[in-house]
Amino acid sequence: MPADVRVSRIPFNRPFATGQEFGYIQQAIDAMHLSGDGAFTRRVNERLQDMTGGGAALLTTSCTHALEMIALLLDLQSNDEVIMPAFTFVSTANAFVLRGARPVFCDVRPDTLNLDERRLAALITPRTRAIVVVHYAGVACEMDPILEIGRAHGVVVVEDNAHGLCGKYKSQPLGSLGAMAAQSFHETKNFSCGEGGALIINDGQYRSRAEIIREKGTNRTQFFQGLVDKYTWVDIGSSYLPSEILAAFLLAQLEQADVIQAKRRQIWERYRDELAAWAERVGASLPVVPPHCEQSYHMFYVVLPSGDFRRRLMRELRQHDIHATFHYVPLHLSPMGQRCGTGVTSECPVSEMAGERLLRLPFFTGMSDDDQSRVIDAILAIT
């Protein structure tokens, strides 16, 4: 490339707007209701219920806060155990550690990088209260055996569905399979309002208390429904409601879900098709989507033959002004994970491999064909 030709930087992620966001925000301002649970929040909740199979949806300030609400709803106590994948974001563990529970880290499958259901039964103890699955990259965990193990041991199964909105397992929407699920609307997700999340409640026994926890531990929702003549402090809780401004922005995104998903599918499939021969040549692997799963097209990653290869590829991409990034440091290796994890945590060699060798490529809804070509060409030049 000639020295005088300047190209723009290709980020790992770039926020996307449909064009309706600002109009909805103006409507929220004009309505003079900017705090939580206004008209836009209700519309978002209704749309999420449709997208996730009908479970009650409660918009929250983040996916992390939705997970914290789940931990409160489960009444976790000190030294209760919660099984989760070692290869996940810290929020999956933090939400339960905050209640005094101890994470039990399970290794992930070598194909989908989801919690390995074959290792699950051996990690169940009398103290196990929940199994938290993470649908990595929006590809479903093997939910049938996981749910069966949960039923057999009287353990609640929860979905951390931060990656998985619009994904399916055997035609069932992700977020509809566990007793509860947490969604994310962070800037890096398919649908975003900058920061945001939602709690999906599929087991109705949790619905009323979830509304109380979300309203600072008060029965304010029941008051507005006319069920009580005044509201007061009745339970533990916190402030988990996002503003109407965020709900208005998010509604514009969710209304264009089909358009957004079609574009993301196009980007994902082009990466797969044009990198397949290169991956075979260098000994890398591309994402695996089992035939009974419909993915959410949340990200595209490559698992490289070694950590050295990943470092070299990242360095070469940076020289082309392309930002690719690794993902999680496995939680069982982290300082906090070693402090609060339990002795029954299994060895996690696949998680360690992914932590060392996985690289996420630039992937965002507004990515142009030219930018994707630049990424692909830069990768194909590496041998």
TORKOL-4160 file (C-alpha; in steps of 0.2 Angstrom, whole numbers, padded with zeros to 4 digits, m for minus):
383
<pt num="1" X="0000" Y="0000" Z="0000"/>
<pt num="2" X="0007" Y="0017" Z="m0005"/>
<pt num="3" X="0013" Y="0027" Z="0010"/>
<pt num="4" X="0002" Y="0042" Z="0006"/>
<pt num="5" X="m0014" Y="0031" Z="0006"/>
<pt num="6" X="m0022" Y="0033" Z="0023"/>
<pt num="7" X="m0035" Y="0020" Z="0028"/>
<pt num="8" X="m0047" Y="0021" Z="0043"/>
<pt num="9" X="m0045" Y="0011" Z="0058"/>
<pt num="10" X="m0057" Y="m0004" Z="0059"/>
<pt num="11" X="m0062" Y="m0006" Z="0077"/>
<pt num="12" X="m0067" Y="m0023" Z="0085"/>
<pt num="13" X="m0085" Y="m0015" Z="0088"/>
<pt num="14" X="m0094" Y="0000" Z="0082"/>
<pt num="15" X="m0112" Y="0005" Z="0089"/>
<pt num="16" X="m0126" Y="0004" Z="0076"/>
<pt num="17" X="m0141" Y="0015" Z="0075"/>
<pt num="18" X="m0157" Y="0011" Z="0065"/>
<pt num="19" X="m0162" Y="0029" Z="0063"/>
<pt num="20" X="m0177" Y="0029" Z="0074"/>
<pt num="21" X="m0168" Y="0030" Z="0091"/>
<pt num="22" X="m0168" Y="0049" Z="0092"/>
<pt num="23" X="m0186" Y="0051" Z="0087"/>
<pt num="24" X="m0191" Y="0039" Z="0101"/>
<pt num="25" X="m0180" Y="0048" Z="0113"/>
<pt num="26" X="m0188" Y="0064" Z="0109"/>
<pt num="27" X="m0205" Y="0056" Z="0112"/>
<pt num="28" X="m0200" Y="0051" Z="0129"/>
<pt num="29" X="m0194" Y="0068" Z="0133"/>
<pt num="30" X="m0210" Y="0076" Z="0126"/>
<pt num="31" X="m0220" Y="0064" Z="0137"/>
<pt num="32" X="m0211" Y="0070" Z="0152"/>
<pt num="33" X="m0208" Y="0053" Z="0159"/>
<pt num="34" X="m0189" Y="0049" Z="0160"/>
<pt num="35" X="m0188" Y="0037" Z="0175"/>
<pt num="36" X="m0190" Y="0018" Z="0173"/>
<pt num="37" X="m0206" Y="0008" Z="0169"/>
<pt num="38" X="m0214" Y="0021" Z="0157"/>
<pt num="39" X="m0222" Y="0017" Z="0140"/>
<pt num="40" X="m0206" Y="0013" Z="0131"/>
<pt num="41" X="m0200" Y="0001" Z="0145"/>
<pt num="42" X="m0217" Y="m0008" Z="0143"/>
<pt num="43" X="m0215" Y="m0009" Z="0124"/>
<pt num="44" X="m0198" Y="m0016" Z="0126"/>
<pt num="45" X="m0204" Y="m0029" Z="0139"/>
<pt num="46" X="m0218" Y="m0035" Z="0127"/>
<pt num="47" X="m0206" Y="m0036" Z="0113"/>
<pt num="48" X="m0194" Y="m0046" Z="0123"/>
<pt num="49" X="m0207" Y="m0058" Z="0129"/>
<pt num="50" X="m0211" Y="m0061" Z="0110"/>
<pt num="51" X="m0193" Y="m0064" Z="0106"/>
<pt num="52" X="m0189" Y="m0076" Z="0120"/>
<pt num="53" X="m0204" Y="m0087" Z="0120"/>
<pt num="54" X="m0217" Y="m0078" Z="0131"/>
<pt num="55" X="m0208" Y="m0078" Z="0148"/>
<pt num="56" X="m0211" Y="m0062" Z="0158"/>
<pt num="57" X="m0198" Y="m0049" Z="0154"/>
<pt num="58" X="m0191" Y="m0035" Z="0165"/>
<pt num="59" X="m0179" Y="m0022" Z="0158"/>
<pt num="60" X="m0164" Y="m0019" Z="0169"/>
<pt num="61" X="m0149" Y="m0008" Z="0169"/>
<pt num="62" X="m0137" Y="m0022" Z="0164"/>
<pt num="63" X="m0136" Y="m0041" Z="0161"/>
<pt num="64" X="m0125" Y="m0041" Z="0177"/>
<pt num="65" X="m0140" Y="m0033" Z="0187"/>
<pt num="66" X="m0151" Y="m0046" Z="0179"/>
<pt num="67" X="m0140" Y="m0060" Z="0186"/>
<pt num="68" X="m0139" Y="m0051" Z="0203"/>
<pt num="69" X="m0158" Y="m0052" Z="0203"/>
<pt num="70" X="m0158" Y="m0070" Z="0199"/>
<pt num="71" X="m0146" Y="m0073" Z="0214"/>
<pt num="72" X="m0157" Y="m0064" Z="0225"/>
<pt num="73" X="m0172" Y="m0073" Z="0219"/>
<pt num="74" X="m0164" Y="m0090" Z="0222"/>
<pt num="75" X="m0161" Y="m0085" Z="0241"/>
<pt num="76" X="m0143" Y="m0090" Z="0240"/>
<pt num="77" X="m0133" Y="m0092" Z="0256"/>
<pt num="78" X="m0115" Y="m0093" Z="0261"/>
<pt num="79" X="m0106" Y="m0108" Z="0254"/>
<pt num="80" X="m0121" Y="m0113" Z="0242"/>
<pt num="81" X="m0113" Y="m0118" Z="0226"/>
<pt num="82" X="m0117" Y="m0113" Z="0208"/>
<pt num="83" X="m0110" Y="m0122" Z="0193"/>
<pt num="84" X="m0105" Y="m0112" Z="0178"/>
<pt num="85" X="m0092" Y="m0113" Z="0164"/>
<pt num="86" X="m0074" Y="m0107" Z="0167"/>
<pt num="87" X="m0074" Y="m0099" Z="0151"/>
<pt num="88" X="m0086" Y="m0084" Z="0153"/>
<pt num="89" X="m0087" Y="m0066" Z="0159"/>
<pt num="90" X="m0084" Y="m0061" Z="0177"/>
<pt num="91" X="m0102" Y="m0056" Z="0179"/>
<pt num="92" X="m0108" Y="m0074" Z="0178"/>
<pt num="93" X="m0098" Y="m0077" Z="0194"/>
<pt num="94" X="m0099" Y="m0060" Z="0203"/>
<pt num="95" X="m0118" Y="m0060" Z="0204"/>
<pt num="96" X="m0118" Y="m0076" Z="0214"/>
<pt num="97" X="m0102" Y="m0072" Z="0224"/>
<pt num="98" X="m0110" Y="m0056" Z="0230"/>
<pt num="99" X="m0123" Y="m0067" Z="0239"/>
<pt num="100" X="m0110" Y="m0078" Z="0247"/>
<pt num="101" X="m0111" Y="m0092" Z="0235"/>
<pt num="102" X="m0096" Y="m0101" Z="0229"/>
<pt num="103" X="m0094" Y="m0104" Z="0210"/>
<pt num="104" X="m0090" Y="m0121" Z="0204"/>
<pt num="105" X="m0081" Y="m0120" Z="0187"/>
<pt num="106" X="m0084" Y="m0133" Z="0174"/>
<pt num="107" X="m0074" Y="m0135" Z="0158"/>
<pt num="108" X="m0082" Y="m0131" Z="0141"/>
<pt num="109" X="m0084" Y="m0142" Z="0125"/>
<pt num="110" X="m0070" Y="m0141" Z="0112"/>
<pt num="111" X="m0083" Y="m0138" Z="0098"/>
<pt num="112" X="m0095" Y="m0125" Z="0104"/>
<pt num="113" X="m0085" Y="m0119" Z="0119"/>
<pt num="114" X="m0101" Y="m0121" Z="0129"/>
<pt num="115" X="m0102" Y="m0129" Z="0146"/>
<pt num="116" X="m0098" Y="m0147" Z="0144"/>
<pt num="117" X="m0114" Y="m0156" Z="0150"/>
<pt num="118" X="m0104" Y="m0172" Z="0151"/>
<pt num="119" X="m0094" Y="m0165" Z="0165"/>
<pt num="120" X="m0109" Y="m0158" Z="0175"/>
<pt num="121" X="m0115" Y="m0173" Z="0185"/>
<pt num="122" X="m0099" Y="m0175" Z="0193"/>
<pt num="123" X="m0099" Y="m0157" Z="0200"/>
<pt num="124" X="m0116" Y="m0159" Z="0209"/>
<pt num="125" X="m0115" Y="m0159" Z="0228"/>
<pt num="126" X="m0128" Y="m0157" Z="0241"/>
<pt num="127" X="m0124" Y="m0139" Z="0241"/>
<pt num="128" X="m0127" Y="m0136" Z="0223"/>
<pt num="129" X="m0141" Y="m0123" Z="0221"/>
<pt num="130" X="m0140" Y="m0118" Z="0202"/>
<pt num="131" X="m0132" Y="m0122" Z="0186"/>
<pt num="132" X="m0129" Y="m0107" Z="0175"/>
<pt num="133" X="m0126" Y="m0110" Z="0157"/>
<pt num="134" X="m0119" Y="m0097" Z="0145"/>
<pt num="135" X="m0123" Y="m0099" Z="0126"/>
<pt num="136" X="m0106" Y="m0094" Z="0120"/>
<pt num="137" X="m0106" Y="m0083" Z="0104"/>
<pt num="138" X="m0125" Y="m0086" Z="0103"/>
<pt num="139" X="m0124" Y="m0105" Z="0100"/>
<pt num="140" X="m0135" Y="m0115" Z="0112"/>
<pt num="141" X="m0128" Y="m0126" Z="0126"/>
<pt num="142" X="m0134" Y="m0144" Z="0125"/>
<pt num="143" X="m0150" Y="m0140" Z="0135"/>
<pt num="144" X="m0159" Y="m0157" Z="0135"/>
<pt num="145" X="m0146" Y="m0166" Z="0146"/>
<pt num="146" X="m0142" Y="m0151" Z="0156"/>
<pt num="147" X="m0161" Y="m0148" Z="0161"/>
<pt num="148" X="m0162" Y="m0167" Z="0164"/>
<pt num="149" X="m0147" Y="m0166" Z="0176"/>
<pt num="150" X="m0155" Y="m0151" Z="0185"/>
<pt num="151" X="m0172" Y="m0160" Z="0187"/>
<pt num="152" X="m0164" Y="m0176" Z="0193"/>
<pt num="153" X="m0155" Y="m0166" Z="0207"/>
<pt num="154" X="m0167" Y="m0153" Z="0211"/>
<pt num="155" X="m0156" Y="m0139" Z="0205"/>
<pt num="156" X="m0162" Y="m0123" Z="0196"/>
<pt num="157" X="m0155" Y="m0120" Z="0178"/>
<pt num="158" X="m0152" Y="m0102" Z="0173"/>
<pt num="159" X="m0147" Y="m0095" Z="0156"/>
<pt num="160" X="m0134" Y="m0082" Z="0155"/>
<pt num="161" X="m0140" Y="m0077" Z="0137"/>
<pt num="162" X="m0130" Y="m0061" Z="0135"/>
<pt num="163" X="m0124" Y="m0068" Z="0118"/>
<pt num="164" X="m0140" Y="m0077" Z="0113"/>
<pt num="165" X="m0155" Y="m0066" Z="0109"/>
<pt num="166" X="m0163" Y="m0073" Z="0093"/>
<pt num="167" X="m0154" Y="m0089" Z="0094"/>
<pt num="168" X="m0163" Y="m0106" Z="0096"/>
<pt num="169" X="m0160" Y="m0124" Z="0103"/>
<pt num="170" X="m0171" Y="m0136" Z="0094"/>
<pt num="171" X="m0182" Y="m0122" Z="0088"/>
<pt num="172" X="m0185" Y="m0115" Z="0106"/>
<pt num="173" X="m0179" Y="m0097" Z="0108"/>
<pt num="174" X="m0163" Y="m0096" Z="0119"/>
<pt num="175" X="m0169" Y="m0087" Z="0135"/>
<pt num="176" X="m0184" Y="m0098" Z="0136"/>
<pt num="177" X="m0177" Y="m0114" Z="0142"/>
<pt num="178" X="m0171" Y="m0111" Z="0160"/>
<pt num="179" X="m0181" Y="m0105" Z="0175"/>
<pt num="180" X="m0174" Y="m0088" Z="0172"/>
<pt num="181" X="m0163" Y="m0080" Z="0159"/>
<pt num="182" X="m0152" Y="m0064" Z="0159"/>
<pt num="183" X="m0150" Y="m0053" Z="0143"/>
<pt num="184" X="m0138" Y="m0040" Z="0138"/>
<pt num="185" X="m0140" Y="m0024" Z="0128"/>
<pt num="186" X="m0122" Y="m0018" Z="0130"/>
<pt num="187" X="m0114" Y="m0008" Z="0116"/>
<pt num="188" X="m0106" Y="m0024" Z="0110"/>
<pt num="189" X="m0122" Y="m0034" Z="0108"/>
<pt num="190" X="m0133" Y="m0036" Z="0093"/>
<pt num="191" X="m0146" Y="m0025" Z="0100"/>
<pt num="192" X="m0139" Y="m0011" Z="0111"/>
<pt num="193" X="m0144" Y="0005" Z="0122"/>
<pt num="194" X="m0126" Y="0007" Z="0127"/>
<pt num="195" X="m0128" Y="m0002" Z="0144"/>
<pt num="196" X="m0144" Y="m0012" Z="0148"/>
<pt num="197" X="m0151" Y="m0029" Z="0151"/>
<pt num="198" X="m0166" Y="m0039" Z="0155"/>
<pt num="199" X="m0172" Y="m0053" Z="0166"/>
<pt num="200" X="m0183" Y="m0066" Z="0158"/>
<pt num="201" X="m0194" Y="m0076" Z="0170"/>
<pt num="202" X="m0200" Y="m0093" Z="0163"/>
<pt num="203" X="m0205" Y="m0100" Z="0180"/>
<pt num="204" X="m0219" Y="m0090" Z="0187"/>
<pt num="205" X="m0215" Y="m0092" Z="0205"/>
<pt num="206" X="m0202" Y="m0079" Z="0204"/>
<pt num="207" X="m0212" Y="m0065" Z="0195"/>
<pt num="208" X="m0220" Y="m0056" Z="0209"/>
<pt num="209" X="m0204" Y="m0056" Z="0220"/>
<pt num="210" X="m0193" Y="m0050" Z="0205"/>
<pt num="211" X="m0204" Y="m0035" Z="0203"/>
<pt num="212" X="m0201" Y="m0031" Z="0221"/>
<pt num="213" X="m0182" Y="m0034" Z="0220"/>
<pt num="214" X="m0181" Y="m0023" Z="0205"/>
<pt num="215" X="m0191" Y="m0009" Z="0214"/>
<pt num="216" X="m0178" Y="m0007" Z="0228"/>
<pt num="217" X="m0187" Y="m0020" Z="0238"/>
<pt num="218" X="m0204" Y="m0011" Z="0238"/>
<pt num="219" X="m0221" Y="m0017" Z="0232"/>
<pt num="220" X="m0222" Y="m0001" Z="0221"/>
<pt num="221" X="m0228" Y="m0011" Z="0206"/>
<pt num="222" X="m0242" Y="m0019" Z="0216"/>
<pt num="223" X="m0247" Y="m0001" Z="0221"/>
<pt num="224" X="m0248" Y="0005" Z="0203"/>
<pt num="225" X="m0258" Y="m0010" Z="0199"/>
<pt num="226" X="m0271" Y="m0006" Z="0212"/>
<pt num="227" X="m0267" Y="m0021" Z="0222"/>
<pt num="228" X="m0262" Y="m0011" Z="0238"/>
<pt num="229" X="m0267" Y="0006" Z="0244"/>
<pt num="230" X="m0249" Y="0011" Z="0248"/>
<pt num="231" X="m0232" Y="0004" Z="0244"/>
<pt num="232" X="m0218" Y="0001" Z="0257"/>
<pt num="233" X="m0202" Y="m0009" Z="0260"/>
<pt num="234" X="m0206" Y="m0027" Z="0260"/>
<pt num="235" X="m0190" Y="m0036" Z="0254"/>
<pt num="236" X="m0172" Y="m0034" Z="0250"/>
<pt num="237" X="m0169" Y="m0026" Z="0233"/>
<pt num="238" X="m0160" Y="m0012" Z="0223"/>
<pt num="239" X="m0163" Y="0000" Z="0209"/>
<pt num="240" X="m0162" Y="m0010" Z="0193"/>
<pt num="241" X="m0173" Y="0000" Z="0182"/>
<pt num="242" X="m0166" Y="0009" Z="0167"/>
<pt num="243" X="m0172" Y="0026" Z="0161"/>
<pt num="244" X="m0185" Y="0029" Z="0148"/>
<pt num="245" X="m0171" Y="0036" Z="0137"/>
<pt num="246" X="m0162" Y="0020" Z="0136"/>
<pt num="247" X="m0178" Y="0010" Z="0134"/>
<pt num="248" X="m0183" Y="0022" Z="0119"/>
<pt num="249" X="m0166" Y="0019" Z="0111"/>
<pt num="250" X="m0167" Y="0000" Z="0113"/>
<pt num="251" X="m0185" Y="m0001" Z="0106"/>
<pt num="252" X="m0179" Y="0006" Z="0090"/>
<pt num="253" X="m0166" Y="m0008" Z="0089"/>
<pt num="254" X="m0178" Y="m0022" Z="0093"/>
<pt num="255" X="m0190" Y="m0016" Z="0080"/>
<pt num="256" X="m0177" Y="m0019" Z="0067"/>
<pt num="257" X="m0172" Y="m0036" Z="0074"/>
<pt num="258" X="m0174" Y="m0044" Z="0057"/>
<pt num="259" X="m0164" Y="m0031" Z="0047"/>
<pt num="260" X="m0150" Y="m0032" Z="0060"/>
<pt num="261" X="m0149" Y="m0051" Z="0061"/>
<pt num="262" X="m0149" Y="m0052" Z="0042"/>
<pt num="263" X="m0134" Y="m0041" Z="0041"/>
<pt num="264" X="m0125" Y="m0049" Z="0054"/>
<pt num="265" X="m0128" Y="m0066" Z="0046"/>
<pt num="266" X="m0121" Y="m0060" Z="0030"/>
<pt num="267" X="m0105" Y="m0054" Z="0039"/>
<pt num="268" X="m0103" Y="m0070" Z="0049"/>
<pt num="269" X="m0106" Y="m0081" Z="0033"/>
<pt num="270" X="m0094" Y="m0072" Z="0023"/>
<pt num="271" X="m0080" Y="m0074" Z="0036"/>
<pt num="272" X="m0084" Y="m0092" Z="0037"/>
<pt num="273" X="m0084" Y="m0095" Z="0018"/>
<pt num="274" X="m0068" Y="m0085" Z="0015"/>
<pt num="275" X="m0058" Y="m0091" Z="0029"/>
<pt num="276" X="m0062" Y="m0109" Z="0029"/>
<pt num="277" X="m0047" Y="m0114" Z="0017"/>
<pt num="278" X="m0035" Y="m0103" Z="0027"/>
<pt num="279" X="m0040" Y="m0111" Z="0043"/>
<pt num="280" X="m0037" Y="m0128" Z="0037"/>
<pt num="281" X="m0021" Y="m0123" Z="0030"/>
<pt num="282" X="m0014" Y="m0116" Z="0046"/>
<pt num="283" X="m0022" Y="m0128" Z="0058"/>
<pt num="284" X="m0035" Y="m0115" Z="0065"/>
<pt num="285" X="m0053" Y="m0119" Z="0068"/>
<pt num="286" X="m0069" Y="m0109" Z="0065"/>
<pt num="287" X="m0085" Y="m0108" Z="0075"/>
<pt num="288" X="m0095" Y="m0124" Z="0076"/>
<pt num="289" X="m0114" Y="m0123" Z="0075"/>
<pt num="290" X="m0123" Y="m0139" Z="0078"/>
<pt num="291" X="m0137" Y="m0143" Z="0066"/>
<pt num="292" X="m0150" Y="m0142" Z="0079"/>
<pt num="293" X="m0145" Y="m0125" Z="0084"/>
<pt num="294" X="m0149" Y="m0108" Z="0076"/>
<pt num="295" X="m0136" Y="m0096" Z="0082"/>
<pt num="296" X="m0138" Y="m0077" Z="0085"/>
<pt num="297" X="m0124" Y="m0071" Z="0074"/>
<pt num="298" X="m0116" Y="m0062" Z="0089"/>
<pt num="299" X="m0098" Y="m0064" Z="0085"/>
<pt num="300" X="m0085" Y="m0072" Z="0074"/>
<pt num="301" X="m0069" Y="m0080" Z="0081"/>
<pt num="302" X="m0055" Y="m0091" Z="0076"/>
<pt num="303" X="m0046" Y="m0103" Z="0087"/>
<pt num="304" X="m0028" Y="m0103" Z="0082"/>
<pt num="305" X="m0015" Y="m0117" Z="0083"/>
<pt num="306" X="m0005" Y="m0109" Z="0097"/>
<pt num="307" X="m0004" Y="m0093" Z="0108"/>
<pt num="308" X="0011" Y="m0088" Z="0098"/>
<pt num="309" X="0001" Y="m0088" Z="0082"/>
<pt num="310" X="m0012" Y="m0078" Z="0090"/>
<pt num="311" X="0000" Y="m0065" Z="0096"/>
<pt num="312" X="0008" Y="m0064" Z="0079"/>
<pt num="313" X="m0009" Y="m0062" Z="0070"/>
<pt num="314" X="m0015" Y="m0049" Z="0082"/>
<pt num="315" X="0002" Y="m0039" Z="0079"/>
<pt num="316" X="0000" Y="m0041" Z="0060"/>
<pt num="317" X="m0018" Y="m0035" Z="0061"/>
<pt num="318" X="m0014" Y="m0020" Z="0071"/>
<pt num="319" X="m0001" Y="m0015" Z="0058"/>
<pt num="320" X="m0016" Y="m0014" Z="0046"/>
<pt num="321" X="m0026" Y="m0003" Z="0058"/>
<pt num="322" X="m0037" Y="m0018" Z="0062"/>
<pt num="323" X="m0042" Y="m0022" Z="0080"/>
<pt num="324" X="m0045" Y="m0040" Z="0084"/>
<pt num="325" X="m0046" Y="m0046" Z="0102"/>
<pt num="326" X="m0045" Y="m0061" Z="0113"/>
<pt num="327" X="m0059" Y="m0066" Z="0125"/>
<pt num="328" X="m0059" Y="m0072" Z="0143"/>
<pt num="329" X="m0046" Y="m0077" Z="0155"/>
<pt num="330" X="m0053" Y="m0093" Z="0162"/>
<pt num="331" X="m0061" Y="m0089" Z="0178"/>
<pt num="332" X="m0053" Y="m0103" Z="0187"/>
<pt num="333" X="m0036" Y="m0096" Z="0184"/>
<pt num="334" X="m0040" Y="m0078" Z="0189"/>
<pt num="335" X="m0035" Y="m0072" Z="0206"/>
<pt num="336" X="m0053" Y="m0070" Z="0212"/>
<pt num="337" X="m0058" Y="m0086" Z="0205"/>
<pt num="338" X="m0045" Y="m0095" Z="0215"/>
<pt num="339" X="m0050" Y="m0086" Z="0230"/>
<pt num="340" X="m0068" Y="m0090" Z="0229"/>
<pt num="341" X="m0070" Y="m0105" Z="0219"/>
<pt num="342" X="m0073" Y="m0122" Z="0227"/>
<pt num="343" X="m0062" Y="m0138" Z="0228"/>
<pt num="344" X="m0074" Y="m0148" Z="0217"/>
<pt num="345" X="m0070" Y="m0137" Z="0202"/>
<pt num="346" X="m0064" Y="m0148" Z="0188"/>
<pt num="347" X="m0049" Y="m0147" Z="0178"/>
<pt num="348" X="m0053" Y="m0135" Z="0163"/>
<pt num="349" X="m0040" Y="m0138" Z="0149"/>
<pt num="350" X="m0052" Y="m0133" Z="0135"/>
<pt num="351" X="m0056" Y="m0117" Z="0144"/>
<pt num="352" X="m0037" Y="m0114" Z="0146"/>
<pt num="353" X="m0034" Y="m0118" Z="0127"/>
<pt num="354" X="m0048" Y="m0105" Z="0122"/>
<pt num="355" X="m0041" Y="m0092" Z="0134"/>
<pt num="356" X="m0024" Y="m0094" Z="0125"/>
<pt num="357" X="m0028" Y="m0096" Z="0107"/>
<pt num="358" X="m0045" Y="m0089" Z="0103"/>
<pt num="359" X="m0046" Y="m0072" Z="0093"/>
<pt num="360" X="m0062" Y="m0062" Z="0090"/>
<pt num="361" X="m0062" Y="m0053" Z="0073"/>
<pt num="362" X="m0070" Y="m0036" Z="0070"/>
<pt num="363" X="m0089" Y="m0039" Z="0069"/>
<pt num="364" X="m0103" Y="m0026" Z="0070"/>
<pt num="365" X="m0119" Y="m0023" Z="0061"/>
<pt num="366" X="m0114" Y="m0008" Z="0051"/>
<pt num="367" X="m0098" Y="m0016" Z="0045"/>
<pt num="368" X="m0095" Y="m0012" Z="0026"/>
<pt num="369" X="m0090" Y="m0025" Z="0013"/>
<pt num="370" X="m0074" Y="m0015" Z="0010"/>
<pt num="371" X="m0069" Y="m0016" Z="0029"/>
<pt num="372" X="m0073" Y="m0034" Z="0030"/>
<pt num="373" X="m0062" Y="m0037" Z="0014"/>
<pt num="374" X="m0048" Y="m0028" Z="0023"/>
<pt num="375" X="m0049" Y="m0039" Z="0038"/>
<pt num="376" X="m0050" Y="m0055" Z="0027"/>
<pt num="377" X="m0036" Y="m0050" Z="0016"/>
<pt num="378" X="m0025" Y="m0046" Z="0031"/>
<pt num="379" X="m0028" Y="m0063" Z="0038"/>
<pt num="380" X="m0026" Y="m0073" Z="0022"/>
<pt num="381" X="m0008" Y="m0066" Z="0021"/>
<pt num="382" X="m0003" Y="m0074" Z="0037"/>
<pt num="383" X="0004" Y="m0092" Z="0036"/>
